[in-house]
Amino acid sequence: MKLASKLHISEAEALSKSLIELLSSEQEVCIDISEVSDADTASLQVLCSLQKSLSLTDSAITWQGESESLSNIANQIGIKEFLKLPN
């Protein structure tokens, strides 16, 4: 799954639905963050919820690509390690 360049509250519900579908497909959860240039806390909360759900089954999100912006925002609010984002 490839994330949009801007992850804002207006897209959080759609993001959540897409991630729930991905999670229920029982495939490896791979998310491409290479185009993310901005994110707000609502979208990051959705990603944290997914990571928490996966941790219950000893799984985790596999991140593809890198987003300095996403990493910086997650680091600023203290969730970068929880999300296991690439450096």
N, CA, C and O atoms as a CHARMM CRD file, in Angstrom:
* protein
*
  348
    1    1 MET  N      0.84600  -1.17700   0.00000 PROA 1      0.00000
    2    1 MET  CA     0.00000   0.00000   0.00000 PROA 1      0.00000
    3    1 MET  C      0.88400   1.23000   0.00000 PROA 1      0.00000
    4    1 MET  O      1.84400   1.31300   0.76600 PROA 1      0.00000
    5    2 LYS  N      0.56600   2.17400  -0.84800 PROA 2      0.00000
    6    2 LYS  CA     1.34000   3.41000  -0.93600 PROA 2      0.00000
    7    2 LYS  C      0.54700   4.54100  -0.30800 PROA 2      0.00000
    8    2 LYS  O     -0.60700   4.77700  -0.66800 PROA 2      0.00000
    9    3 LEU  N      1.17300   5.24500   0.64000 PROA 3      0.00000
   10    3 LEU  CA     0.50600   6.36600   1.28900 PROA 3      0.00000
   11    3 LEU  C      0.60500   7.62200   0.43300 PROA 3      0.00000
   12    3 LEU  O      1.55400   7.80400  -0.32900 PROA 3      0.00000
   13    4 ALA  N     -0.39200   8.47800   0.57500 PROA 4      0.00000
   14    4 ALA  CA    -0.43200   9.75000  -0.15200 PROA 4      0.00000
   15    4 ALA  C      0.64200  10.69500   0.38400 PROA 4      0.00000
   16    4 ALA  O      1.23000  10.44900   1.43700 PROA 4      0.00000
   17    5 SER  N      0.88400  11.76000  -0.34300 PROA 5      0.00000
   18    5 SER  CA     1.91500  12.70700   0.07500 PROA 5      0.00000
   19    5 SER  C      1.50100  13.48200   1.32300 PROA 5      0.00000
   20    5 SER  O      2.35000  13.86300   2.12900 PROA 5      0.00000
   21    6 LYS  N      0.22000  13.71300   1.48000 PROA 6      0.00000
   22    6 LYS  CA    -0.26400  14.44100   2.66000 PROA 6      0.00000
   23    6 LYS  C     -1.24900  13.56500   3.41800 PROA 6      0.00000
   24    6 LYS  O     -2.26100  13.12300   2.87600 PROA 6      0.00000
   25    7 LEU  N     -0.93000  13.32600   4.67600 PROA 7      0.00000
   26    7 LEU  CA    -1.79500  12.52000   5.54400 PROA 7      0.00000
   27    7 LEU  C     -2.41800  13.45500   6.57100 PROA 7      0.00000
   28    7 LEU  O     -1.79100  13.81100   7.56800 PROA 7      0.00000
   29    8 HSD  N     -3.65600  13.84400   6.31300 PROA 8      0.00000
   30    8 HSD  CA    -4.33700  14.79600   7.19000 PROA 8      0.00000
   31    8 HSD  C     -5.63700  14.20300   7.71600 PROA 8      0.00000
   32    8 HSD  O     -6.11200  13.17000   7.24300 PROA 8      0.00000
   33    9 ILE  N     -6.19300  14.88200   8.70100 PROA 9      0.00000
   34    9 ILE  CA    -7.40400  14.39200   9.35500 PROA 9      0.00000
   35    9 ILE  C     -8.53100  14.14500   8.35300 PROA 9      0.00000
   36    9 ILE  O     -9.34100  13.23800   8.54000 PROA 9      0.00000
   37   10 SER  N     -8.58300  14.94000   7.30400 PROA 10     0.00000
   38   10 SER  CA    -9.65500  14.77100   6.31000 PROA 10     0.00000
   39   10 SER  C     -9.56900  13.41700   5.59200 PROA 10     0.00000
   40   10 SER  O    -10.56500  12.93700   5.05100 PROA 10     0.00000
   41   11 GLU  N     -8.38100  12.80500   5.58800 PROA 11     0.00000
   42   11 GLU  CA    -8.20600  11.50000   4.95300 PROA 11     0.00000
   43   11 GLU  C     -8.06100  10.36900   5.96400 PROA 11     0.00000
   44   11 GLU  O     -7.92100   9.21000   5.57300 PROA 11     0.00000
   45   12 ALA  N     -8.09200  10.68400   7.25100 PROA 12     0.00000
   46   12 ALA  CA    -7.82500   9.67100   8.28800 PROA 12     0.00000
   47   12 ALA  C     -8.82800   8.51900   8.25300 PROA 12     0.00000
   48   12 ALA  O     -8.44200   7.36300   8.42500 PROA 12     0.00000
   49   13 GLU  N    -10.09300   8.81300   8.03600 PROA 13     0.00000
   50   13 GLU  CA   -11.09400   7.74600   8.00900 PROA 13     0.00000
   51   13 GLU  C    -10.86700   6.80800   6.82700 PROA 13     0.00000
   52   13 GLU  O    -10.94100   5.58700   6.97200 PROA 13     0.00000
   53   14 ALA  N    -10.59200   7.38000   5.66400 PROA 14     0.00000
   54   14 ALA  CA   -10.32600   6.55400   4.48300 PROA 14     0.00000
   55   14 ALA  C     -9.05200   5.73700   4.67500 PROA 14     0.00000
   56   14 ALA  O     -8.99300   4.57200   4.28100 PROA 14     0.00000
   57   15 LEU  N     -8.03700   6.34600   5.28000 PROA 15     0.00000
   58   15 LEU  CA    -6.79300   5.62900   5.57400 PROA 15     0.00000
   59   15 LEU  C     -7.07000   4.46500   6.51000 PROA 15     0.00000
   60   15 LEU  O     -6.57500   3.35800   6.30000 PROA 15     0.00000
   61   16 SER  N     -7.85500   4.71800   7.53500 PROA 16     0.00000
   62   16 SER  CA    -8.19500   3.67100   8.50000 PROA 16     0.00000
   63   16 SER  C     -8.90700   2.50900   7.81000 PROA 16     0.00000
   64   16 SER  O     -8.57600   1.34900   8.05900 PROA 16     0.00000
   65   17 LYS  N     -9.86400   2.80000   6.96100 PROA 17     0.00000
   66   17 LYS  CA   -10.59900   1.75500   6.25300 PROA 17     0.00000
   67   17 LYS  C     -9.67200   0.94000   5.35400 PROA 17     0.00000
   68   17 LYS  O     -9.76300  -0.28700   5.30400 PROA 17     0.00000
   69   18 SER  N     -8.78500   1.62600   4.64900 PROA 18     0.00000
   70   18 SER  CA    -7.83800   0.92200   3.77200 PROA 18     0.00000
   71   18 SER  C     -6.91800   0.01600   4.57400 PROA 18     0.00000
   72   18 SER  O     -6.63200  -1.10700   4.15800 PROA 18     0.00000
   73   19 LEU  N     -6.45300   0.49800   5.72300 PROA 19     0.00000
   74   19 LEU  CA    -5.55600  -0.30000   6.54900 PROA 19     0.00000
   75   19 LEU  C     -6.27600  -1.48800   7.18800 PROA 19     0.00000
   76   19 LEU  O     -5.68600  -2.55500   7.36000 PROA 19     0.00000
   77   20 ILE  N     -7.54200  -1.30400   7.53600 PROA 20     0.00000
   78   20 ILE  CA    -8.32900  -2.41900   8.08400 PROA 20     0.00000
   79   20 ILE  C     -8.48700  -3.50800   7.02200 PROA 20     0.00000
   80   20 ILE  O     -8.36900  -4.69600   7.32500 PROA 20     0.00000
   81   21 GLU  N     -8.75400  -3.10400   5.78200 PROA 21     0.00000
   82   21 GLU  CA    -8.85800  -4.07100   4.68300 PROA 21     0.00000
   83   21 GLU  C     -7.53400  -4.80200   4.48600 PROA 21     0.00000
   84   21 GLU  O     -7.50800  -6.01800   4.29200 PROA 21     0.00000
   85   22 LEU  N     -6.44900  -4.06100   4.53700 PROA 22     0.00000
   86   22 LEU  CA    -5.12700  -4.66100   4.38400 PROA 22     0.00000
   87   22 LEU  C     -4.85100  -5.63900   5.51800 PROA 22     0.00000
   88   22 LEU  O     -4.33400  -6.73200   5.28500 PROA 22     0.00000
   89   23 LEU  N     -5.18600  -5.25800   6.72300 PROA 23     0.00000
   90   23 LEU  CA    -4.97700  -6.10900   7.89100 PROA 23     0.00000
   91   23 LEU  C     -5.82500  -7.37700   7.81000 PROA 23     0.00000
   92   23 LEU  O     -5.35400  -8.46400   8.14500 PROA 23     0.00000
   93   24 SER  N     -7.05600  -7.24000   7.37200 PROA 24     0.00000
   94   24 SER  CA    -7.94100  -8.40700   7.30800 PROA 24     0.00000
   95   24 SER  C     -7.60300  -9.34600   6.14900 PROA 24     0.00000
   96   24 SER  O     -8.08400 -10.47900   6.10800 PROA 24     0.00000
   97   25 SER  N     -6.78500  -8.88300   5.21500 PROA 25     0.00000
   98   25 SER  CA    -6.39700  -9.74400   4.09100 PROA 25     0.00000
   99   25 SER  C     -5.38000 -10.79500   4.51300 PROA 25     0.00000
  100   25 SER  O     -5.08600 -11.71900   3.75400 PROA 25     0.00000
  101   26 GLU  N     -4.85000 -10.65700   5.70800 PROA 26     0.00000
  102   26 GLU  CA    -3.87600 -11.58500   6.28700 PROA 26     0.00000
  103   26 GLU  C     -2.59200 -11.67400   5.46800 PROA 26     0.00000
  104   26 GLU  O     -1.85300 -12.65300   5.57100 PROA 26     0.00000
  105   27 GLN  N     -2.33100 -10.66300   4.66500 PROA 27     0.00000
  106   27 GLN  CA    -1.06000 -10.56500   3.96300 PROA 27     0.00000
  107   27 GLN  C     -0.09700  -9.76200   4.83100 PROA 27     0.00000
  108   27 GLN  O     -0.49500  -9.12000   5.80300 PROA 27     0.00000
  109   28 GLU  N      1.18100  -9.81600   4.45300 PROA 28     0.00000
  110   28 GLU  CA     2.15100  -8.98000   5.14000 PROA 28     0.00000
  111   28 GLU  C      1.74200  -7.52200   4.93100 PROA 28     0.00000
  112   28 GLU  O      1.36000  -7.12800   3.82900 PROA 28     0.00000
  113   29 VAL  N      1.82600  -6.73300   5.99200 PROA 29     0.00000
  114   29 VAL  CA     1.42900  -5.33300   5.91400 PROA 29     0.00000
  115   29 VAL  C      2.64400  -4.49600   5.51400 PROA 29     0.00000
  116   29 VAL  O      3.48300  -4.15100   6.34600 PROA 29     0.00000
  117   30 CYS  N      2.71700  -4.17800   4.22000 PROA 30     0.00000
  118   30 CYS  CA     3.79100  -3.35100   3.66900 PROA 30     0.00000
  119   30 CYS  C      3.20400  -1.99100   3.30400 PROA 30     0.00000
  120   30 CYS  O      2.20500  -1.89700   2.59200 PROA 30     0.00000
  121   31 ILE  N      3.84000  -0.95400   3.80200 PROA 31     0.00000
  122   31 ILE  CA     3.36100   0.39600   3.52900 PROA 31     0.00000
  123   31 ILE  C      4.51000   1.22600   2.96900 PROA 31     0.00000
  124   31 ILE  O      5.57100   1.34700   3.58200 PROA 31     0.00000
  125   32 ASP  N      4.27100   1.79300   1.79400 PROA 32     0.00000
  126   32 ASP  CA     5.25400   2.64200   1.12800 PROA 32     0.00000
  127   32 ASP  C      5.03700   4.08600   1.58500 PROA 32     0.00000
  128   32 ASP  O      3.98300   4.67700   1.34900 PROA 32     0.00000
  129   33 ILE  N      6.05000   4.63400   2.23700 PROA 33     0.00000
  130   33 ILE  CA     5.95400   5.99900   2.76100 PROA 33     0.00000
  131   33 ILE  C      6.81200   6.98200   1.96900 PROA 33     0.00000
  132   33 ILE  O      6.98800   8.12600   2.39000 PROA 33     0.00000
  133   34 SER  N      7.33700   6.55600   0.84900 PROA 34     0.00000
  134   34 SER  CA     8.31400   7.35900   0.11700 PROA 34     0.00000
  135   34 SER  C      7.78600   8.70600  -0.36500 PROA 34     0.00000
  136   34 SER  O      8.57500   9.62600  -0.57900 PROA 34     0.00000
  137   35 GLU  N      6.48600   8.84800  -0.54000 PROA 35     0.00000
  138   35 GLU  CA     5.93800  10.11400  -1.03500 PROA 35     0.00000
  139   35 GLU  C      5.34300  10.98600   0.06800 PROA 35     0.00000
  140   35 GLU  O      4.86600  12.08400  -0.21800 PROA 35     0.00000
  141   36 VAL  N      5.35900  10.53000   1.31300 PROA 36     0.00000
  142   36 VAL  CA     4.75900  11.31000   2.40000 PROA 36     0.00000
  143   36 VAL  C      5.60800  12.54500   2.67600 PROA 36     0.00000
  144   36 VAL  O      6.79500  12.44300   2.98400 PROA 36     0.00000
  145   37 SER  N      4.98400  13.70900   2.56000 PROA 37     0.00000
  146   37 SER  CA     5.68200  14.96500   2.82500 PROA 37     0.00000
  147   37 SER  C      5.09900  15.70300   4.02500 PROA 37     0.00000
  148   37 SER  O      5.71400  16.63800   4.53800 PROA 37     0.00000
  149   38 ASP  N      3.91500  15.28900   4.47600 PROA 38     0.00000
  150   38 ASP  CA     3.27500  15.94900   5.61700 PROA 38     0.00000
  151   38 ASP  C      2.26900  14.98900   6.24600 PROA 38     0.00000
  152   38 ASP  O      1.60400  14.21900   5.55300 PROA 38     0.00000
  153   39 ALA  N      2.17300  15.05300   7.55800 PROA 39     0.00000
  154   39 ALA  CA     1.21400  14.20000   8.27400 PROA 39     0.00000
  155   39 ALA  C      0.78000  14.90300   9.54300 PROA 39     0.00000
  156   39 ALA  O      1.55700  15.63800  10.15400 PROA 39     0.00000
  157   40 ASP  N     -0.45300  14.67800   9.93400 PROA 40     0.00000
  158   40 ASP  CA    -0.91500  15.23000  11.20300 PROA 40     0.00000
  159   40 ASP  C     -1.10900  14.09600  12.21100 PROA 40     0.00000
  160   40 ASP  O     -0.97500  12.91800  11.87900 PROA 40     0.00000
  161   41 THR  N     -1.42300  14.47500  13.43300 PROA 41     0.00000
  162   41 THR  CA    -1.51100  13.47700  14.49900 PROA 41     0.00000
  163   41 THR  C     -2.66100  12.49500  14.29400 PROA 41     0.00000
  164   41 THR  O     -2.57300  11.35300  14.74400 PROA 41     0.00000
  165   42 ALA  N     -3.72500  12.90600  13.63300 PROA 42     0.00000
  166   42 ALA  CA    -4.84400  11.98300  13.39800 PROA 42     0.00000
  167   42 ALA  C     -4.38600  10.81000  12.52500 PROA 42     0.00000
  168   42 ALA  O     -4.69800   9.65400  12.81000 PROA 42     0.00000
  169   43 SER  N     -3.65900  11.11600  11.48100 PROA 43     0.00000
  170   43 SER  CA    -3.16200  10.05400  10.59800 PROA 43     0.00000
  171   43 SER  C     -2.12600   9.19100  11.29700 PROA 43     0.00000
  172   43 SER  O     -2.10800   7.97200  11.12300 PROA 43     0.00000
  173   44 LEU  N     -1.26900   9.81400  12.08300 PROA 44     0.00000
  174   44 LEU  CA    -0.27100   9.04500  12.82400 PROA 44     0.00000
  175   44 LEU  C     -0.93600   8.14800  13.86400 PROA 44     0.00000
  176   44 LEU  O     -0.44500   7.05600  14.15300 PROA 44     0.00000
  177   45 GLN  N     -2.04400   8.60700  14.42200 PROA 45     0.00000
  178   45 GLN  CA    -2.78200   7.77400  15.37700 PROA 45     0.00000
  179   45 GLN  C     -3.32700   6.53000  14.67900 PROA 45     0.00000
  180   45 GLN  O     -3.34100   5.44900  15.26800 PROA 45     0.00000
  181   46 VAL  N     -3.77300   6.67200  13.43700 PROA 46     0.00000
  182   46 VAL  CA    -4.26000   5.52200  12.67000 PROA 46     0.00000
  183   46 VAL  C     -3.12200   4.52400  12.46000 PROA 46     0.00000
  184   46 VAL  O     -3.31800   3.31900  12.61500 PROA 46     0.00000
  185   47 LEU  N     -1.93700   5.02000  12.11000 PROA 47     0.00000
  186   47 LEU  CA    -0.78700   4.13100  11.91200 PROA 47     0.00000
  187   47 LEU  C     -0.37700   3.45700  13.22500 PROA 47     0.00000
  188   47 LEU  O      0.00300   2.28700  13.23500 PROA 47     0.00000
  189   48 CYS  N     -0.45500   4.20300  14.32700 PROA 48     0.00000
  190   48 CYS  CA    -0.13700   3.61100  15.64000 PROA 48     0.00000
  191   48 CYS  C     -1.13500   2.50800  15.99600 PROA 48     0.00000
  192   48 CYS  O     -0.75700   1.47500  16.54800 PROA 48     0.00000
  193   49 SER  N     -2.39100   2.73300  15.68100 PROA 49     0.00000
  194   49 SER  CA    -3.41900   1.72700  15.95500 PROA 49     0.00000
  195   49 SER  C     -3.14200   0.44700  15.16300 PROA 49     0.00000
  196   49 SER  O     -3.28200  -0.66000  15.68200 PROA 49     0.00000
  197   50 LEU  N     -2.75400   0.61500  13.91900 PROA 50     0.00000
  198   50 LEU  CA    -2.41100  -0.54600  13.09800 PROA 50     0.00000
  199   50 LEU  C     -1.20600  -1.27700  13.69000 PROA 50     0.00000
  200   50 LEU  O     -1.21000  -2.50200  13.80400 PROA 50     0.00000
  201   51 GLN  N     -0.18600  -0.52400  14.06100 PROA 51     0.00000
  202   51 GLN  CA     1.02000  -1.14200  14.63300 PROA 51     0.00000
  203   51 GLN  C      0.67200  -1.90200  15.91500 PROA 51     0.00000
  204   51 GLN  O      1.18100  -2.99800  16.14600 PROA 51     0.00000
  205   52 LYS  N     -0.18700  -1.32500  16.73600 PROA 52     0.00000
  206   52 LYS  CA    -0.59700  -1.99100  17.98800 PROA 52     0.00000
  207   52 LYS  C     -1.35600  -3.27800  17.67700 PROA 52     0.00000
  208   52 LYS  O     -1.11600  -4.30800  18.30700 PROA 52     0.00000
  209   53 SER  N     -2.26800  -3.22600  16.71300 PROA 53     0.00000
  210   53 SER  CA    -3.02300  -4.43100  16.33400 PROA 53     0.00000
  211   53 SER  C     -2.09500  -5.52300  15.83600 PROA 53     0.00000
  212   53 SER  O     -2.26300  -6.69100  16.18500 PROA 53     0.00000
  213   54 LEU  N     -1.12200  -5.15200  15.02900 PROA 54     0.00000
  214   54 LEU  CA    -0.16800  -6.13300  14.51500 PROA 54     0.00000
  215   54 LEU  C      0.70100  -6.71600  15.62200 PROA 54     0.00000
  216   54 LEU  O      1.05600  -7.89400  15.57800 PROA 54     0.00000
  217   55 SER  N      1.04400  -5.90200  16.60800 PROA 55     0.00000
  218   55 SER  CA     1.90700  -6.38900  17.68700 PROA 55     0.00000
  219   55 SER  C      1.22600  -7.47900  18.50800 PROA 55     0.00000
  220   55 SER  O      1.90200  -8.29900  19.13000 PROA 55     0.00000
  221   56 LEU  N     -0.08600  -7.49500  18.51400 PROA 56     0.00000
  222   56 LEU  CA    -0.82200  -8.52600  19.24700 PROA 56     0.00000
  223   56 LEU  C     -0.63200  -9.90800  18.63000 PROA 56     0.00000
  224   56 LEU  O     -0.86100 -10.92800  19.27900 PROA 56     0.00000
  225   57 THR  N     -0.21300  -9.92500  17.37600 PROA 57     0.00000
  226   57 THR  CA     0.04900 -11.19400  16.68400 PROA 57     0.00000
  227   57 THR  C      1.54300 -11.33900  16.36200 PROA 57     0.00000
  228   57 THR  O      1.92700 -12.07800  15.45500 PROA 57     0.00000
  229   58 ASP  N      2.36500 -10.62600  17.11600 PROA 58     0.00000
  230   58 ASP  CA     3.82400 -10.65100  16.91800 PROA 58     0.00000
  231   58 ASP  C      4.23100 -10.25700  15.50700 PROA 58     0.00000
  232   58 ASP  O      5.20300 -10.78400  14.96700 PROA 58     0.00000
  233   59 SER  N      3.49600  -9.34100  14.91600 PROA 59     0.00000
  234   59 SER  CA     3.80800  -8.82300  13.59000 PROA 59     0.00000
  235   59 SER  C      4.10900  -7.33100  13.70500 PROA 59     0.00000
  236   59 SER  O      4.00200  -6.74500  14.78300 PROA 59     0.00000
  237   60 ALA  N      4.48200  -6.73700  12.59900 PROA 60     0.00000
  238   60 ALA  CA     4.73200  -5.29500  12.56200 PROA 60     0.00000
  239   60 ALA  C      4.58200  -4.81600  11.12500 PROA 60     0.00000
  240   60 ALA  O      4.59400  -5.60800  10.18300 PROA 60     0.00000
  241   61 ILE  N      4.44300  -3.52400  10.98100 PROA 61     0.00000
  242   61 ILE  CA     4.38300  -2.92400   9.65500 PROA 61     0.00000
  243   61 ILE  C      5.76400  -3.04700   9.00900 PROA 61     0.00000
  244   61 ILE  O      6.78500  -2.79300   9.64700 PROA 61     0.00000
  245   62 THR  N      5.77900  -3.43400   7.75400 PROA 62     0.00000
  246   62 THR  CA     7.01300  -3.38900   6.97300 PROA 62     0.00000
  247   62 THR  C      6.96400  -2.11000   6.15800 PROA 62     0.00000
  248   62 THR  O      6.10200  -1.93800   5.29700 PROA 62     0.00000
  249   63 TRP  N      7.90100  -1.21600   6.44100 PROA 63     0.00000
  250   63 TRP  CA     7.93500   0.07100   5.75300 PROA 63     0.00000
  251   63 TRP  C      8.76100  -0.04900   4.48500 PROA 63     0.00000
  252   63 TRP  O      9.83300  -0.65400   4.48100 PROA 63     0.00000
  253   64 GLN  N      8.25900   0.52500   3.42500 PROA 64     0.00000
  254   64 GLN  CA     9.00900   0.60000   2.17000 PROA 64     0.00000
  255   64 GLN  C      9.30200   2.07100   1.90300 PROA 64     0.00000
  256   64 GLN  O      8.45700   2.93800   2.12500 PROA 64     0.00000
  257   65 GLY  N     10.51000   2.33700   1.42500 PROA 65     0.00000
  258   65 GLY  CA    10.89200   3.71600   1.16400 PROA 65     0.00000
  259   65 GLY  C     11.18900   4.44100   2.46500 PROA 65     0.00000
  260   65 GLY  O     11.14900   3.85600   3.54800 PROA 65     0.00000
  261   66 GLU  N     11.47900   5.69600   2.33700 PROA 66     0.00000
  262   66 GLU  CA    11.74100   6.53500   3.50300 PROA 66     0.00000
  263   66 GLU  C     11.05500   7.86700   3.32200 PROA 66     0.00000
  264   66 GLU  O     10.85900   8.33000   2.19800 PROA 66     0.00000
  265   67 SER  N     10.69100   8.48000   4.42500 PROA 67     0.00000
  266   67 SER  CA    10.11600   9.81800   4.42100 PROA 67     0.00000
  267   67 SER  C     10.72300  10.57900   5.59000 PROA 67     0.00000
  268   67 SER  O     10.37400  10.35400   6.74800 PROA 67     0.00000
  269   68 GLU  N     11.63000  11.47600   5.26300 PROA 68     0.00000
  270   68 GLU  CA    12.26200  12.27800   6.31200 PROA 68     0.00000
  271   68 GLU  C     11.21100  13.08500   7.05900 PROA 68     0.00000
  272   68 GLU  O     11.28800  13.24100   8.27800 PROA 68     0.00000
  273   69 SER  N     10.24300  13.59000   6.33200 PROA 69     0.00000
  274   69 SER  CA     9.18100  14.38500   6.93500 PROA 69     0.00000
  275   69 SER  C      8.37100  13.56500   7.94300 PROA 69     0.00000
  276   69 SER  O      8.14400  14.00500   9.07000 PROA 69     0.00000
  277   70 LEU  N      7.94200  12.38000   7.53000 PROA 70     0.00000
  278   70 LEU  CA     7.16800  11.52200   8.42500 PROA 70     0.00000
  279   70 LEU  C      7.99100  11.11700   9.64600 PROA 70     0.00000
  280   70 LEU  O      7.48300  11.11100  10.76700 PROA 70     0.00000
  281   71 SER  N      9.25900  10.78000   9.42800 PROA 71     0.00000
  282   71 SER  CA    10.12800  10.40500  10.54000 PROA 71     0.00000
  283   71 SER  C     10.30400  11.55400  11.51700 PROA 71     0.00000
  284   71 SER  O     10.27400  11.35400  12.73100 PROA 71     0.00000
  285   72 ASN  N     10.48800  12.76500  10.98400 PROA 72     0.00000
  286   72 ASN  CA    10.66300  13.93400  11.85600 PROA 72     0.00000
  287   72 ASN  C      9.41600  14.22500  12.67800 PROA 72     0.00000
  288   72 ASN  O      9.50200  14.50500  13.87400 PROA 72     0.00000
  289   73 ILE  N      8.26800  14.16000  12.03700 PROA 73     0.00000
  290   73 ILE  CA     7.00800  14.42800  12.75100 PROA 73     0.00000
  291   73 ILE  C      6.78000  13.36700  13.82200 PROA 73     0.00000
  292   73 ILE  O      6.42900  13.69300  14.95600 PROA 73     0.00000
  293   74 ALA  N      6.97500  12.11000  13.47000 PROA 74     0.00000
  294   74 ALA  CA     6.79300  11.02600  14.44500 PROA 74     0.00000
  295   74 ALA  C      7.78900  11.15400  15.59900 PROA 74     0.00000
  296   74 ALA  O      7.44700  10.88500  16.75000 PROA 74     0.00000
  297   75 ASN  N      8.99600  11.55700  15.29400 PROA 75     0.00000
  298   75 ASN  CA    10.00900  11.74600  16.33400 PROA 75     0.00000
  299   75 ASN  C      9.62600  12.88800  17.25900 PROA 75     0.00000
  300   75 ASN  O      9.79500  12.78000  18.47400 PROA 75     0.00000
  301   76 GLN  N      9.11500  13.97700  16.70800 PROA 76     0.00000
  302   76 GLN  CA     8.72100  15.13600  17.51000 PROA 76     0.00000
  303   76 GLN  C      7.63300  14.79000  18.52500 PROA 76     0.00000
  304   76 GLN  O      7.61900  15.33000  19.63100 PROA 76     0.00000
  305   77 ILE  N      6.73400  13.90100  18.15400 PROA 77     0.00000
  306   77 ILE  CA     5.66100  13.56500  19.09600 PROA 77     0.00000
  307   77 ILE  C      5.92400  12.25900  19.84600 PROA 77     0.00000
  308   77 ILE  O      5.07300  11.77500  20.59300 PROA 77     0.00000
  309   78 GLY  N      7.10500  11.70400  19.63800 PROA 78     0.00000
  310   78 GLY  CA     7.54900  10.57300  20.45400 PROA 78     0.00000
  311   78 GLY  C      7.04500   9.19500  20.05300 PROA 78     0.00000
  312   78 GLY  O      6.95700   8.30100  20.89500 PROA 78     0.00000
  313   79 ILE  N      6.71000   9.01000  18.77300 PROA 79     0.00000
  314   79 ILE  CA     6.18800   7.69800  18.36800 PROA 79     0.00000
  315   79 ILE  C      7.02000   7.02800  17.28400 PROA 79     0.00000
  316   79 ILE  O      6.63100   5.97100  16.78700 PROA 79     0.00000
  317   80 LYS  N      8.12900   7.60000  16.91200 PROA 80     0.00000
  318   80 LYS  CA     8.95000   7.03400  15.84100 PROA 80     0.00000
  319   80 LYS  C      9.40200   5.61500  16.17200 PROA 80     0.00000
  320   80 LYS  O      9.32500   4.72700  15.32400 PROA 80     0.00000
  321   81 GLU  N      9.86600   5.39800  17.38600 PROA 81     0.00000
  322   81 GLU  CA    10.32000   4.06000  17.78000 PROA 81     0.00000
  323   81 GLU  C      9.15600   3.07700  17.82500 PROA 81     0.00000
  324   81 GLU  O      9.29400   1.93000  17.40100 PROA 81     0.00000
  325   82 PHE  N      8.00900   3.52300  18.33800 PROA 82     0.00000
  326   82 PHE  CA     6.83900   2.64900  18.39500 PROA 82     0.00000
  327   82 PHE  C      6.44000   2.19100  16.99300 PROA 82     0.00000
  328   82 PHE  O      6.11200   1.02300  16.78200 PROA 82     0.00000
  329   83 LEU  N      6.47200   3.11700  16.04200 PROA 83     0.00000
  330   83 LEU  CA     6.10400   2.77400  14.66700 PROA 83     0.00000
  331   83 LEU  C      7.20400   2.01000  13.94700 PROA 83     0.00000
  332   83 LEU  O      6.97100   1.40800  12.89800 PROA 83     0.00000
  333   84 LYS  N      8.41000   2.03700  14.51800 PROA 84     0.00000
  334   84 LYS  CA     9.56600   1.35500  13.92300 PROA 84     0.00000
  335   84 LYS  C      9.84600   1.87100  12.51200 PROA 84     0.00000
  336   84 LYS  O     10.11500   1.10600  11.58600 PROA 84     0.00000
  337   85 LEU  N      9.77100   3.21000  12.38400 PROA 85     0.00000
  338   85 LEU  CA    10.02900   3.84400  11.09900 PROA 85     0.00000
  339   85 LEU  C     11.51100   3.76500  10.75900 PROA 85     0.00000
  340   85 LEU  O     12.36000   3.79900  11.65000 PROA 85     0.00000
  341   86 PRO  N     11.82200   3.66100   9.47200 PROA 86     0.00000
  342   86 PRO  CA    13.24000   3.65600   9.08400 PROA 86     0.00000
  343   86 PRO  C     13.84900   5.02600   9.35000 PROA 86     0.00000
  344   86 PRO  O     13.14200   6.03200   9.41900 PROA 86     0.00000
  345   87 ASN  N     15.15800   5.05100   9.49800 PROA 87     0.00000
  346   87 ASN  CA    15.84500   6.32400   9.77700 PROA 87     0.00000
  347   87 ASN  C     15.87800   7.23300   8.59400 PROA 87     0.00000
  348   87 ASN  O     16.41900   8.33500   8.67700 PROA 87     0.00000
